[in-house]
């Protein structure tokens, strides 16, 4: 018998007389009692007027004598029911036992703090076995003409893995058609004074209340019902059995796979898939910037071959926030996987900008969600939880899965005084922790830093001090384009000191424009001006907010430092603030830009002008202490960052065997009993060079690295087609190897080496051109290494004449 069958069976466990039931019928809640709402028509139809026994249902209107009489009559009815049950014989009992195994009408679904349901038998404290009570009452109901299996069971269909009801949307129409039939069914028994029929009246009323309550929950929102079912504890059919205290409702009985397609071996390219038997959801779809080993590459995106192979199971992308390392790959991936994308308001606005440039906006399936929303997605339900970060509308995701609740923090920090919006929803983190969290996947970027991350407002005070000190100079602030709160503080301070603000840099203009339209930035009229209007104001009345804080070659600040900017020329009257910390790997580029700015006699300020958007060690400990996960899976960062988070998890009590360190391509199989790396799939970087996506692989990169380090030598020869005699050449051309005019002797010796190689081939009688090219390449390689200790790329070219 399934959990849903047990729930439906409990709904018809009548444990006391109908009189007492009317005074005690409430839903259980640890914080307080909630009276079940019953349809007014139902109340009128089921309120007896002539029956003395039913009159005692209201304790406020009866005397103590009447109450005593009611108890005695209730005992008599109980004895009578027992006698009738005994007289039916073994044949009837056998029939009733068969009925017990079938799903029955719905149980009352009163909510309480643990998310569980309280059935009538447990609510009224029955002294009889719940199973027998259910058998008797079901038999009585069937006699009254109620065929629950054919008519009502479809409204309580559910998915076995997740326990999610699928019939609730049909319930509203059902209520309209069935209400009159319920009243008609109850009316004959209201007029009859026999005790057994009075109990049937109570049973019909009980049924009516069950349907009314579920109907009310459907009206209040299907998502709340889904959350209750996914996180609520399952009640057992026998009221003597109790739920195991060690089993929390947030821990399920199924299993899922966690597939890491990126984000575990570098800062960026974050993308993780979660797979059940029938569904796959994907969290984030980011890009990474190329490093020094990728010459000529514009950006790096994840390999989504695995998702393409399982396209039929994909339910959607769920995006935590709008940074490039979380949304940057969407324009490339959505061309191949056009599935729904779910995200918050500002995140959607930034995605729309990228998709519009790629020509994909019209075909994209973008969906805006609010914090607290729960999105059903196949076997999963994804809940968006408010967090703080260096960009607005950042969210953590509570993934309600068949295996239990998995909490994915995304990039986050704990900021008690954010510049805009609310603080992180720590209360919801704690609630999930009480219900039970199977696994925590936490941001590791700042796990190596001790203490707490400072509030964004502290940077505002630093800006105010700088603006006050340099009131007679032009101020240029370079920061991340997506850090809307930082830009807001710059604008606020500039307005205080009566400065006009210029936004420069393509990404900065896009992000701030979108944030301004959505109301995430407050700007006084006339504060923002176009860069072309800057010449109309003196330097001390201008503040520029630009891109390039990471030393990007084509960013606005880099072009200013190199004297290539068309409208901004730096001088000794400029104060430049670098309001960021170098991303790991960008340290050299940032140092270079600081040196170039200093050469132009500008004042460069780069200390104490930035606070991180990522949680430090104590913030991470706080999340672990609130959530109490069974398993810890560190994400988002290089191996050293994730290892530092593992140590933090151990410090707050997560067992060592329950912490898993994975790499890109690893597949973790996860259930309540185990969390292990079970497989390895194709995953890794896909290189984007111009319009080419994935056409530059490891071999091409090796060639580019060799060209960059050692240069190239090209040997060209023209041979007669029939005889194989040399008609022209060999000519030696070099690029990036040596300066030919100063090394003519070396070039002449190289020509002789090629001629000797051709003679050797002629003597051996081998006229295959591929063989001849290999011989030339080997001989030249050996010669150049002996003379120069270098290994340039050698390219022989043979043409027929």
N, C-alpha and C positions, 0 to 999 in steps of 0.2 A: 504493500500500500504506500503510495507516495505521500510527501508532506502535504500536498494540496488535498489529497483524499482525507488525511487525518484532520485537516482544518475543517473540511466540509462535514465530516462525521461529528465533530465536536459541537457544531452549531446546533444539533438537535439533541444534545444531552440535557434532559430536563431533570434537575436535581432536587427541586423542591416544589411545593404547590404553586399554582399560578398566582395566588394572592401574594405570597411573599416575593415572587419574581417581579411583580409590578412595582414593588417598593425598592427593590435592590438592583434593577436592571441598569447598570452603568458600565462605561468602559473604564478599564483600569489604567491609572496613570500615577507614576511615583510622585509627581509634584502636586496632583490634585485630581478630583473626580470630574469626569465630563459626562453629562447626561445625554443619552442617545436621543436624537431628534426623531419623532415619529410623525407621520403624515396626519393632519388633523382629521381627515376623513376616516383614517384607520382607527384613531382613538375613539371617535364617535361610534363607529360600527362595532367595536369590540368592548365597549363599556357596558357591562350587564347592569340591569336595573332591578330585576326581581329576585335574583339569586342572593340569598343571605351570605353564602360563603364568599362570593366574589365581592360583596360590599366591604369585606374586611381588608381589601387591598390597600386602602388608604389609612395609614397608621395615625394620621392627624385627626381623622374624623370618627374613630372608634374608641370605645371605652376599653378598659383593661379586661372586663368580663368578655366583651366581644372578641378581644384578642385571644383569650384563653380558649374560647369556643372554636375559633378558627384553627388553632394548633391541634386540638383534639380531632376536628374533622379532617384535617390534613393527614394525621396519623391513620385515621380510618381508611382514607382513600389509598394510602400507601400499602396498608395490609391487603386491601381489596385488589390492588394491582398485582401484588405478589401472589395472591391466590389464583388470580386469573392466569398469571404467567405459568404457575406450576401445573394448572389444569390443562394447558394446551398440549402437554406431552412432548416427547422428544422430537416428533416429526416437525412440530411448529418451531421449536428451538433451532433445529437444523436449518429450516428455511430462513429464519431471522439471521442466523450466523452468516449465511450466504449473502444476505442483503448488506450486512455490515461491511463487507469488503468492497462495496461499490461507493463511488463518490456521492455525497449527499449535498444538501443545499448549503449555502455559504454560512460560514461562521462569523460571529461578530468580530470586527477587526479593530477593537479599541487600541489606541497607541499608548505606549508608556515609554519611560526614559530609555529602556533597553531596546526599544524597537520591536518587541514581541507582541503577541496577541493573547488576550485573556478570554477563554471560552466560557460559556454559561455554567458548565459543570463545576469548574474550579471557582468561578465567581460566587456561586451560591453555597459552596461547601457541601456537596452531596454526600450522604452517608451510603449510597448505593454505588455499586460499580458503574462507571460511566458507560461501559459497553452495553450492559443490559438496559440501562435507561435509554440509550440511543435506539436500541432494537425495539423497545416497546413504543416509544414515541414515533418512530418511523412507521411502524405498523399502523398506529392510529391515524397518522397523517395520510397514508395511502388509502385507508378506508374512507377518508374524507374527500377523496377524489384528487389528491395532489400527486401528480406523476413527475417527481423532480428530475429524474434522469433525462427524460426526453426533452423537457421544456427549458430547464434552467442550467444544466451542466455546461452548455456552450459558452455561457457568459463568464465562466471561470476557467477557461482554457489558459494554459500557461506554458512557457518554455521551460523544459525540465532542467536545463543547465543553470539558468539565471533565476528561475522562479518568477519571472516578470509576467503579470497578467496581460493577456492580449485581448480579452473580451470586454474590458471596461468601456471602451468607446461606444459599444452597442447598448449599454445599460440604460442610457437616457430614453431611447425609443422604447425599450422593453417596459420601463416603468409606466409610460403613458398607456400602453395597451393592457398591461396586466393588473393595474390598480383596481379597476372595476371588478375583475374576476376574483381578486382577493377578498374584496368587501362582500361579494355575493357568497363566497365560500364560507365566510365567518358568520354571516347573518343567521342561518338556521340554528346554529349552536348557541348563539347569544340568548335566544328565547327559551332554550331547553335548560332545565335546572339540574339535570343529572351531573354527578361529580365528574364522571369520565369525560363527558362531552365538554364540561367546563375546562378540563385540562387541555382538551383539543383546542378550545378557544385560545387559551394561553399559548399553545404551540403555534397557532396561526399568527398571533400577535408577535411572538418571538421571531417568526420568519419575516414578518413585515418589517420589524425593526432592523433585522440584519440587512435586508435589501435597501432600506432607507439610508442606513449609515454608509454602506458602500457607495450608494448613489451620491451622497453628500461628498464623500471623498473624491469621487470622480469629478464632481463639479469644482472642487477646490484645486484640482490640478493633477493630471496623470503623473507628472514627474514626482510629486510627493509620494504617491502610492508606490511608484517604482523604487524610490529610495528606501521606503519602509520595508518593501519586500526583499531588497537586496541586502540591507543591513540589519534587518530585524531577526530576532532569534526565532527558531522553529519550535512550536509547542508540540508535545507528544500527545497521543490520543488518550492515554491513561492519566487521569488526574493525580495518581499517586507517584508518577514518574516526574522527575525534575530535570531541567536542563543542566548539563555538566557545567559547573562554574568555571572550568578552565577553557571552555569553548566559547569564543566571542562571536557575535553575529557578523562581524566584518571578516571572518575567516570562513571560506567556503569549502566545499568538498571536491571541487573539480581541479583541473590543472590547466595551465596556459604556458605559452612560450613567450619569452622576451628576446627580441632579435635586435642586436645593436648594429645599425648600418653606418654609424658615425658618432663623433662626439666623445670618444673615449681615449684617443691617443693624441689629441691636439686641442687647442682652444678654438672652437668653431665646428662647423659642419655637423650640428646636432640633429640627429634623427634616430628614432627608436620605434620599432614595430612591436605590437602585442597581438598574439595570435591564439585563438581558441580553435575548436574543431571546425566551426563554420564561419568565423569572422576574423578580420584583421583591422586594427586601427593603428594609426601612425601619429606619434607625437613629434611635432616640429619638422621642419624641412629646410635646414640651413646650409650656408656655404662657408668656405674658409678662404683666407687669402694665401697666395702662393709664398713659399719660402725661397731661400737662396738656391735650393737644389732644383728649382723649376723655372729656368730662364725662359722668358717669353710668354709665360702662362698668365692669363688675366685673373682667373679665380678657379676655385676647386669646389666641386659639388659631389654629393654621395652617389654611389652606385646603387640603383634601385632595381637591378635585375630580378632579385627575389620577389619584389612586389609585383613586377610585371608578370612573373610566372604564376602568381596567385591572385590575379586581377579579380577573379570572380568572388573572392572573399573580402575584398577591400570595402570598408564602410566610410572612411573619411580621414582627413588630416585634422588634428587638434593642435592649435598653435598657442604656445604659452605667452609670447610677447613679440614685439615688432623689430627686434634687432636682426641685422643681416645674418648672423650665425644661426638664426632660427627660422628666417623666412626667405633668405637669399636664393635658395635653389628652387623655389616654387615655380618661377617662370620657365625653367627648364624641365622640371619633373611633370608639371601639369600638362605639358604637350603630349606626354606619353601616358599619364594616369589622371584623367580628368574626373576626379571624384570630389565629393563635397569637402569644403574647408570650413572649419568652425573656429571663430576667434572673437576677441573683444573689439570695441569700437575703433580705437586708435590703431590697433594692429591691423584691422581690416582696411582702414584708410591707407596705410603704408603698403599693404599688399596690392591694393588697387592701383597705386602709382606704378609699381613694378609691372603688373600685368598689363596696364594700359600701354606702357612702353614696348612690351613684347607682343602686343596685339591679341592678347588672350582674355581681356576683361569681359567681353560679351559672352564668351563661352564658359567662363569660370563659374563654379557653384559656391559662392561665398555666403556664409551664414554668420550673422552677428549674435553673440550670446551675452548675457548679463552674468555678473558674479552671483553664484548660487544656483544657476541653471544646471539641470541634469539632462544630458543629451543621450537618448537611447541610440545605440549603434550595434545592431546585431546582438551578440552575446554580451556586449559591454554596455555600461552606462557611464558617461564621463561628466564629472561635476567640476565646474570652474570655481576656484577659491581665490579671493583677493590676496595679493602679496604686494610688496614694495620692491622697486628696482630702479635703475637709472633711466627708465622709460616708463611712461604711464601705462595703465591697463595691463600690467603684468599679472599673470595668473599661475597658480599651482593647479594641478589636475588630480582629482581623486578618481581613480579608475576602478569602478565596481565590476569585478570580473567573476567568472565561475569559480575561480580559486580563492577569491577574497578581494579585499580592498588594497590596491597599490597606490601609494601617494607619490606623485612626481612633482617635485617642488618647482621645476623650471629654474631660471636664474632669479635669485631673490636676495633681499636683505631684510632685516627687522628694523624699521624706522618708525619710532613712536611720534615723531613730529615731521611728517612729510610736508613738502611744499604745497602739493595739490592732492586732494582726495583723501581717502581714509587710510588708516593704518592696516597693516597685515592682519588678516582674520585669524588670530591665534586661537580664538574660541572654537572655530570650526576644526582646526587642527586637533585641539584637545577632545572635541566630541568624537572625531574619528578614532582618536587613540583609545577612548573608552569603549567604542564599539568593536575595536580590533582592527589593526592594520597588518596585512600580511607582509608587505615589503615597503621600504622607504628608498626612493631613488632621489638623492639629494645633491644639490649643486656643490661642487668641490673646488671651484676656482680660487677661493680665498681660504681654503682649509689649512694652509700652512701659516696663516697669520693669526697671532694670538689676540685675545680680547674681543671686543664688540666693534662692529662697523659703525662709524659715526653717522649722524643724521645729515641729510642733504642741506639742512638749514645752516650748518656750520660754515659751508662754503660761502653762503650769502654774506656772512659777517666778514669773511676775508675779502670778498669783492668790495664791500663798503669801505674797508680800510684803504684798499688800493686806490679806489676812485677818489677818496678824500685826500690822499697824499699826492696824487698826480692830477690835480685839477687843471693844470695849464698845458697838458700834453694829450695827444691823441691816444686812445686806448684800443688795442686790438686783442680780442679774446678768442683763442682757438680751443674748441671742445668737440665732443662727439655730436654729430648731427641729431642723433636720436635722443639726446639727453634734454628733454623738453623742460624739466624742472630747473636745470642749470641755466638754460636760456631765459626762463622766466625770471630768475633771480638777477641775471645780468640786466635785463630790461627794466626791472623794478629799481635797481640802483642807478641806472642811467637816467631814468625819469627823475629820481630824487635830485641828481646833480645837473638837471636841465640839459641832457645830451640827446642828440638824435641817434637812432640805432640803425645800422646798415647790416643786413643779412647777406653773406656772400658764400658761394659754394653751392653747387647744384643740389647735392643731397640735403644740405642745410635748408635751402629754400623750400624743397619739397616737404620735408618733415615739419618745419615750423608753419608752413602754409596749411598743411592738413590739421595740425594741432590747433591752430587759430580758428579754423572753420568749425571744429568740434567743441570749441570753448575750453580747451585745456590750457590756453595761455590768455592772460588778461593784459591788454595793451591800450594805453590812452591814445586818443585820436591825435595824429600828427607825430607820434614818436617814431614809427618806422618810416624810413625813406628809402628810395631806390638808390643804388650805388652811383648812378649818373647824377644825382642831386647833391652828392657829397661836396662837390666843389663850391657850392653856394654857402657853405658854413666853415667857420674857422676850425682848426684842428681840435681845440679844447672843447668843442661842442659836438664831437663825433665819437661814437663807440661802435666798432665793427665786431660782429660775431661771425667767425669763419670756420671752415673745415681745415683739416691738416694737422691735428694735434698728434697724429701718429707718424708724421713724416712722410705721408703718401706723396709720391712724386708729382702727381697732377692736381693735388688739392690746392685750394686758394692760398694757404700760407706758404707752401713750397714755391709756388710761382712768384709770390711777393719776395721771398728770400733770394730767389735767383734773378730778380729784376725782370721777370717775364710777364707780370700781371699788367693788363692794359690800362687799369684805372687807379691802381694803388701803388704809390712809390714810397718806399720806406726811407726814414731819415732818423737823425738822432733825437727827434722830438716825439718818437713813437715809443709807447710802453706795450710790450707784447706779453700776454698771460697765456701760458700753456695749461689749460685746466683739464688735465687728464694724466693718467699713469700709463707708461708704455705697456702695451700688450706683450706678453712673452714672445720673443722673436723680433720685436720691433725696436729694441733698445738702440741698436746702431743707427737706424734711420732717424730716431728722435734726437740722438746726440748730434748727428750731422746737421739737422735743421737748426738746432740751437747754435751751433758754431757759425752757420751761414748768416743767421740773424744777428749774431754778435758782431760779425765783421762789418755789418752795415750800421754799427754804432747805436743800435736800438737797445733799450732796456728789456731784458728777458726775465720774466718771473715764472718759475715752474715748481716751486716748493710750497706745500700747504695750500694749494689751489684746487685740490680735488679730493673727493671721498669716493670710495668704491661703491658700486651697486651690488656687490656680492657679499654674502654672509661670511664673517670671520668665525674663528673656532668656537667662541662662546655662543654665538647665534646658532650655529649648527647643533651644539649640545642642547640648546633650548628646544629646538624642533624635535630632536630625538627624545627628549624627556617628556614632551607633550604627546608624541605619537606612539611611543613604545612599540616599534615595529618588530615583528618576528625575525625578519631578514633585512640586512642592510646591503644595498647595491649602489656604491658611489658612482656618480656620473659627472659629466661636464668638466673636463680638465685633462691635463697630462697625467701620466702614471703617478708622478710624485704628489700631485694634488689629491688624487683619489686615494693613494696610500695614506696620506695624512688624515683624510676623513675616516678611513677604516680605523685608525688609531682612536679617533674621537668616539666612534661608535662603540668600540671596546671599552672605552673609559666610562661610558654611561650605561653599560650593562648588557650590550648585545653580545651573545656568545661568539667566540672566534669562528666556530664552524658555521655560523649563520651569516657571515660576511663574505661576499663574493666579489672578486676582482676580475672583471671581464675585459676583453679587447674588441675592437671593431671586427664584426663577422661572427662573434660568438653567439650561440643560442643558449639561453638559460631556460631550463624547464622548472616551473615553479608550482608548488602546491603547498598545502598546509603542513605536509610531512617532510618536504625536501626542497632544496634550491641548489641545483647543480648545472654546470655547463655541460650540455648534452650533445652539441653539434657545432659545426663550423660551416658557414655559407660564404658565397662570393660577396665581398664587401670591400670598400676602399675608395680612394679618390678617383673622380673622373675629371680630367683637366679640360678647361675651357680656354681656347685660344682664338680670339676674334669671334667669328661665327661658327667655328668648329667646336663641337662638343664630343669629347671622347676620341677624337682622331689623333690626338697626341698621347702616345703611351710611353712605357718605360724605355723602349729602344730609342724613340725620338728624343726623349729627355737625355739619355746617355750621349747621343750624338751631339746635342746642343751643349752639354757640359764639356764634352771633348773639344768642340769647336771654340768654346769660350776660353778654355784653359790652354789649348795647344795649337789652335788654328787648323788650316787645311792645306794640303798639297794636291794639285790636280796635274796628272800626266796625260797628255793627249797625243795620240799616234794615228796616222792615216796609213792603211795597208791596202795593197792591191788585192782585189777580190779573187782573182784566179791563181796568182802565184804566192800571195802572202808577203810580197816584198814591201819594205817601208817606202812609202811615197812622200811622206812629210812627217817631221817631228823626230824624236819626241820633244814636245814643248812642256816646260815646267812652269806652272802658275801657282803662286802661294797667296793665302789670305790669313792674316793673324798669326803667321809663323815667323818670318823674318822680313826685314826690309831688303828687298831684292837688290837695290843699287849698291848696298854695302856688303852684299854676300853673293857676288857674281860667281866666285870660285865654287862655293857650295852648290849653287844651282847647276853649274856645268858638270860637277861630279855626279850630281843626281841624274842628269841626262845620260851620262855614261853607264850608270847602274841600270837604267831602263833598257839601253841598247844591249847590254850584256844579258839581261834577262830574256830579251827577244831572241838573241842568238841561241841561248840554251834551249829555248822552246823549239826553234827551227831544227837544231841538231837532234833533238829527241823525237822529231816527227809529229809532235802533238800540235795540231792547228786549231784546237777548240778555244774559242775566244774567252770563255769563262775561266779556263785553266790558265791562259796567258795573263789575264787580269790578276788572278791570285798570285802568280809568280812575281809579277811586277810589284804588287802591294807588299809581299813578304820581303823582297830584296830591298825596296826602299825603306821599309820599316827598320830593318836591321842596320842599314847604312845611317839613317838619321839618328837612331839611338846611340850608335857608336860615336858619332860626331857631336851631337847636341844634347844627348840624354833627354830627349823629348819624344812624345808619341803623338804627333799630329794625325789628323784624319787624312788618309791617302785615298784618292779617287782616280783610278785609271779609266781613260775614255778611249775606245778604239772605234774608228770609223772606216767604212769600206769606200774604196774608190774604183 
